Amino acid sequence: MPLVRIHLPEAISPPFSTVISDVVHQALVDSFNVPPDDRFQVITRHAEGDIVCAEEFLGIRHSARVVFVQIVCAPGRTVDMKQALYARIVGQVAARTSISACDVIINLVESSRENWSFGNGLAQMAPSAIDR
């Protein structure tokens, strides 16, 4: 049930944005045990200057090709699982595109299952819905 938002500069080619989308989803399947058909993503391309990122932060240099990946998911993953997810995403993006590992910034947001509706105005993942 993760919701993924990928923000990237317009200068990054559409084929690369598809690769990033695929990499993020496969990393969620492999690292977070997300079902393969559980894919919800929004990819937003931004004009030059619309993505603001520190040139250097925590000793990591960023370029104008920085990509933000925000993943909203249910809580319950260990720190090791999260680190494996980050490493898999960054490693595969760097290996399959010309985007540097330094330019992939990932933010994980945990949201309780009852805070989701997958249509019809129902909280399908709420404990009362699951217990039925």
C-alpha positions in Angstrom: 0.0 0.0 0.0 2.9 2.4 -0.3 2.2 5.7 -2.1 5.4 6.8 -3.9 6.0 10.4 -5.1 9.0 10.9 -7.3 10.1 14.5 -8.0 12.7 15.0 -10.7 14.0 17.8 -13.0 12.6 18.0 -16.5 16.1 17.5 -17.8 16.0 13.9 -16.7 14.7 11.9 -19.7 11.4 10.1 -19.6 13.1 6.7 -20.0 15.1 7.4 -16.9 12.0 8.4 -15.0 10.5 5.0 -16.0 13.6 3.2 -14.7 13.4 5.1 -11.4 9.7 4.2 -11.0 10.4 0.6 -11.7 13.5 0.5 -9.4 11.5 2.0 -6.5 8.7 -0.4 -6.9 10.9 -3.5 -7.2 12.9 -2.3 -4.1 9.6 -2.1 -2.2 8.6 -5.6 -3.3 12.1 -7.0 -2.4 12.8 -5.1 0.8 9.4 -4.4 2.3 7.5 -7.5 1.0 5.0 -5.3 -0.9 2.8 -7.4 -3.3 3.9 -6.9 -6.9 0.4 -5.5 -7.9 0.5 -2.9 -5.0 1.8 0.0 -7.1 0.7 3.6 -6.6 3.0 6.3 -7.8 3.0 9.9 -8.8 5.9 11.2 -10.9 6.3 14.9 -11.1 8.7 16.7 -13.4 9.9 20.1 -12.3 11.3 23.0 -14.3 14.8 24.3 -13.6 14.8 26.1 -10.3 11.7 24.4 -9.0 13.6 21.8 -7.0 15.6 23.4 -4.2 18.3 21.3 -2.6 21.5 22.1 -0.7 24.6 21.8 -2.8 26.1 19.9 0.1 24.5 18.4 3.2 26.0 15.9 5.7 29.1 15.7 3.5 27.1 14.7 0.4 27.3 16.9 -2.7 24.2 17.3 -4.8 23.9 18.4 -8.4 21.0 20.0 -10.4 19.9 16.4 -11.2 18.8 15.6 -7.7 15.7 13.3 -7.4 13.4 13.2 -4.4 11.6 9.9 -3.6 9.0 10.1 -0.9 7.4 6.8 0.2 4.3 6.8 2.4 3.6 3.4 3.9 2.3 1.6 6.9 4.6 1.5 10.0 6.2 -1.8 11.1 9.5 -2.1 9.1 12.8 -2.4 10.9 15.6 0.0 10.5 17.5 -2.7 8.7 14.7 -3.1 6.2 14.6 0.6 5.7 18.3 0.8 5.1 18.1 -2.1 2.7 15.3 -0.3 0.8 17.4 2.9 0.5 20.5 1.1 -0.6 18.6 -1.0 -3.2 16.9 2.1 -4.7 20.1 4.2 -4.8 22.2 1.4 -6.1 19.9 0.4 -8.9 19.2 4.0 -10.0 22.9 4.7 -10.1 23.6 1.5 -12.0 20.8 1.9 -14.5 20.8 5.6 -15.2 23.3 8.5 -15.3 22.0 9.8 -12.0 24.6 9.8 -9.2 23.9 7.9 -6.0 24.5 11.2 -4.2 21.5 12.7 -6.1 18.9 10.3 -4.9 17.2 11.6 -1.7 14.6 9.3 -0.1 12.1 10.2 2.6 10.0 7.6 4.2 6.7 8.6 5.9 4.8 6.1 8.0 1.0 6.4 8.1 -1.4 4.1 10.0 -3.4 1.6 7.9 -6.7 3.2 8.8 -5.5 6.4 7.1 -5.9 4.9 3.7 -8.8 4.5 1.3 -8.4 2.6 -1.9 -11.7 3.7 -3.3 -15.5 3.6 -2.6 -14.9 5.8 0.5 -13.9 2.8 2.6 -11.0 2.3 4.9 -10.2 -1.2 3.6 -7.1 -1.6 5.8 -8.6 -0.4 9.1 -8.6 -3.0 11.8 -12.4 -3.2 11.8 -12.4 -3.8 8.0 -9.7 -6.5 8.3 -11.4 -8.3 11.2 -14.6 -8.8 9.2 
